[in-house]
């Protein structure tokens, strides 16, 4: 086993022990937003917070908010795929 694998396993155990795994994964969802939605949508949106699986996204205009509704499930799926877990249950565009 490589040193990196051992470090990763140790970090995972520590996060589990201190019940920080979920908050850590949730913060990763916010960090990944720009990567998942791409530059154009990232410039029109801002991830605000995630609580209880609900990712809150501020949108620059009602027109963009409406457009994003059509892509909500794909974005959610892509985020969760990158996270390796079903962290984001729903996305709320504000």
QUIQUIMO-V604338 format. One record per backbone hydrogen bond with DSSP energy under -1.0 kcal/mol. NH is the residue of the N-H (numbers start at 1). CO is the residue of the C=O. If there is no record, write none. Layout:
BEGIN
nh:NH co:CO
nh:NH co:CO
END
This chain:
BEGIN
nh:6 co:2
nh:7 co:3
nh:8 co:4
nh:9 co:5
nh:10 co:6
nh:11 co:7
nh:12 co:8
nh:13 co:9
nh:14 co:10
nh:15 co:11
nh:16 co:12
nh:17 co:13
nh:18 co:14
nh:19 co:16
nh:20 co:15
nh:24 co:20
nh:25 co:21
nh:26 co:22
nh:27 co:23
nh:28 co:24
nh:29 co:25
nh:30 co:26
nh:31 co:27
nh:32 co:28
nh:36 co:32
nh:37 co:33
nh:38 co:34
nh:42 co:38
nh:43 co:39
nh:44 co:41
nh:46 co:58
nh:48 co:56
nh:51 co:54
nh:54 co:51
nh:55 co:90
nh:56 co:49
nh:57 co:92
nh:58 co:46
nh:60 co:44
nh:65 co:61
nh:66 co:62
nh:67 co:63
nh:68 co:64
nh:69 co:65
nh:70 co:67
nh:71 co:68
nh:75 co:71
nh:76 co:72
nh:77 co:73
nh:78 co:74
nh:79 co:75
nh:80 co:76
nh:81 co:77
nh:82 co:78
nh:83 co:79
nh:84 co:80
nh:87 co:85
nh:89 co:53
nh:90 co:53
nh:92 co:55
nh:94 co:57
END
